[in-house]
Amino acid sequence: MQLDERKIIERAREILMYQREIAEDEANLMLQSMAIKKKVTLAVLSRQLINATRCLT
């Protein structure tokens, strides 16, 4: 995995942890399950989450 993708995934994980008040492990599992359901990579899902958060704030 490229460094940029890891940073994006980390940022998305941080957003979930903050918004849902959950632990890092839970946020990671949530990201993984959402990616599987949407049939996209973690990086793609993370970008979508970050963009949606930017639109809402």
N, C-alpha and C positions, 0 to 999 in steps of 0.2 A: 504494500500500500504506500502511496506517495505521501510525503510530508504534508502537503496541502490538504489532502483528503483526511488525514488523521486530525489535523487542526480543525477542520470543518466538523467532523464527527464529535470531537471533544467539545466544541462550542455548542452543538446541538444537545449533547448530554448535559452540559452545564445549564442550559435553558430549561430542560425538563426537570432537572434537580431543583432549580430555583422555583419554577412555577408550580410544580406538584409536591414540593417539599419531600422528596424521596432521596434515597441513597444512590450512590453511583452505580452499584450493581443493578438496582431496579431500573434506573434510567437506561442503562445499556441493554437490558433485556427488553424494555419497552421499544427502544429503537430497532432492535433486531426483529422483534415480532411484527412491528409496523412495516418494516422493509419487506419481510416475507409476504405479508398480506397484500401489499401493493406491488409485489414482484419487481422491486427496484433494489439497487445497491444501497448500502448504508450511506455512502457519500451523497447520492442523489436525494435520498430521503432527508438527510441532514440539511442539505441546501434548501430544500422545500420548507423545512421547519424553521430555519433561520429567516428565510424570506417572509414567511407568514408572520413570524414574530415581529419583524421590522415593520410590516404593514399595520399591525395592530397596536404598535406603540408610538 
